[in-house]
C-alpha cells in the first residue's frame, strides 16, 4: 500500500493548503470592506478639489501655474502604483502590462522616462526592465498615509516645475466593484483647465465662477494645485488597495474551491487503489486455497 500511503500524504498536504487559502480569503474579505470604505470616503474630497481647481483655472487665466504649462523636454515621468504583496490574481499583471505599453509608446516617440514606484511589485518590475527609478515608496501597510506618498511623488512634481519633464503619468488599478478592477493610465501633468472641466461635467451643470483671492491669486492657486495633485495620487493608492483586497479575496476563493476539487479527485484515486489492493489480496487467498 505504498501508493495508498503516498496519496494520503498528498490529500493531507492539499487539505492544509485549503485551510490556508480559506483563512486568507476571510482576512481579505475583512480588509476589503475597510479599504472600500476608505476609498469611497476619499472620493468626495477628490471630486471637490477637482471642481475647485477646474473653476480656478478658468476664473483666473492671466496666471498659469507651472503645472498647467507645456514643457519642451524629451523626458517623461511615470508613477506606477502596485501592491506590496502577491496572491491577488492578475491585478499587478494587468496594470504593469499597460505600463509596458506606455513605456514603449514613449520610447517610440524618442522620450526617455523617469519612474516613481509605489509598491514592491512595481519597483521590482521597473528594475527588471531597466527603467530609471528616481524614488519609491514600499511597505505602505493596509492604510495609505499621505505623508509617505508626498516625498517620492514630489521628486517628479518638482522636476516638472523646473521644466525637466514634458508630462507625468499616473498608472494604477481603479476599483469598479468586487469582481472587476480596471487598470488605468492617466496624464497627471500638465493640468489642463479644459480637461479638468470635462471631468467635472458629470456632477451637474457648470457655471461661471469668480473668486476673491487672499492674499493673492498666485499663492492660492499654487497651494491648491499641489493639493489637487496630491489628492489624485492618494485616491489612486486608495483605489489600488481596495482593488488588491477584492482581487485577493476572489483569488483565494478560487484557490479554495480548486483545492476542494483536487481533494475529491485524490480521494477517488485513493479508494480505487485501495479497492484494487484488496481485490488482489482476495485473489491471492482464493488461488492459494484452490492450490491446496
Long-range contacts (C-beta under 8 A, 24 or more apart in sequence): 1-274, 1-277, 3-273, 4-270, 4-273, 4-274, 4-277, 7-266, 7-269, 7-270, 7-273, 8-270, 10-266, 11-263, 11-266, 11-267, 11-270, 14-259, 14-262, 14-263, 14-266, 15-259, 15-263, 17-255, 17-259, 18-256, 18-259, 18-260, 18-263, 21-252, 21-255, 21-256, 21-259, 22-252, 22-256, 24-87, 24-248, 24-252, 25-249, 25-252, 25-253, 25-256, 28-245, 28-246, 28-248, 28-249, 28-252, 29-245, 29-249, 31-142, 31-245, 32-178, 32-242, 32-245, 32-246, 32-248, 32-249, 34-142, 35-142, 35-238, 35-241, 35-242, 35-244, 35-245, 36-175, 36-242, 36-245, 36-246, 38-143, 38-144, 38-238, 38-241, 38-242, 39-175, 39-235, 39-238, 39-239, 39-241, 39-242, 42-231, 42-234, 42-235, 42-238, 43-235, 45-231, 46-231, 46-232, 46-234, 46-235, 47-200, 47-203, 49-224, 49-227, 49-228, 49-231, 50-196, 50-199, 50-200, 50-228, 50-231, 51-200, 51-203, 52-224, 53-191, 53-196, 53-224, 53-225, 53-228, 54-193, 54-196, 54-197, 54-199, 54-200, 55-209, 55-211, 56-209, 56-211, 56-220, 56-221, 56-224, 57-191, 57-193, 57-196, 57-197, 57-221, 58-193, 58-197, 58-208, 58-209, 59-208, 59-209, 59-210, 59-211, 60-211, 60-213, 60-217, 60-221, 61-193, 63-217, 63-218, 63-221, 65-191, 65-221, 65-222, 65-225, 66-160, 66-161, 66-163, 67-157, 67-160, 67-161, 67-189, 67-190, 67-191, 67-225, 67-229, 68-190, 68-191, 68-192, 68-193, 68-225, 69-190, 70-166, 70-190, 71-160, 71-163, 71-164, 71-165, 71-166, 71-190, 72-163, 72-166, 73-163, 73-164, 73-165, 73-166, 74-110, 74-111, 74-112, 74-166, 75-111, 75-112, 75-113, 75-114, 75-164, 75-165, 75-166, 76-106, 76-111, 76-112, 76-113, 76-114, 76-165, 76-166, 76-167, 76-168, 76-169, 77-113, 77-114, 77-115, 77-116, 77-156, 77-159, 77-160, 77-165, 77-167, 77-168, 77-169, 77-189, 78-102, 78-103, 78-113, 78-114, 78-115, 78-116, 78-131, 78-168, 78-169, 78-171, 79-115, 79-116, 79-118, 79-153, 79-156, 79-168, 79-169, 79-170, 79-171, 79-188, 79-233, 79-236, 80-115, 80-116, 80-117, 80-118, 80-119, 80-122, 80-125, 80-126, 80-171, 81-118, 81-119, 81-122, 81-170, 81-171, 81-172, 81-173, 81-236, 81-237, 81-240, 82-117, 82-118, 82-119, 82-120, 82-121, 82-122, 82-125, 82-240, 83-119, 83-120, 83-121, 83-240, 83-241, 83-244, 84-119, 84-120, 84-121, 84-138, 84-139, 84-140, 85-120, 85-244, 86-121, 87-248, 87-251, 87-252, 88-244, 88-247, 88-248, 88-251, 89-247, 89-248, 89-250, 89-251, 90-247, 91-173, 91-181, 91-243, 91-244, 91-247, 92-121, 92-122, 92-125, 94-173, 94-181, 94-183, 95-171, 95-172, 95-173, 95-183, 95-184, 96-121, 96-122, 96-125, 97-183, 98-171, 98-183, 98-184, 98-185, 99-125, 99-171, 99-185, 100-129, 102-169, 102-171, 102-185, 103-129, 103-131, 111-166, 114-156, 114-159, 114-165, 116-152, 116-153, 116-155, 116-156, 118-149, 118-152, 118-237, 119-240, 134-159, 140-237, 140-241, 142-241, 144-234, 144-237, 144-238, 144-241, 146-230, 146-234, 149-230, 149-233, 149-234, 149-237, 150-230, 153-229, 153-230, 153-233, 157-189, 157-226, 157-229, 160-189, 160-190, 165-189, 170-232, 170-233, 170-236, 172-236, 172-237, 172-239, 172-240, 173-239, 173-240, 173-243, 173-244, 174-239, 174-243, 175-239, 175-242, 175-243, 175-246, 177-246, 178-246, 178-249, 178-250, 179-246, 179-250, 181-243, 181-246, 181-247, 188-229, 188-232, 188-233, 189-229, 191-225, 191-228, 191-229
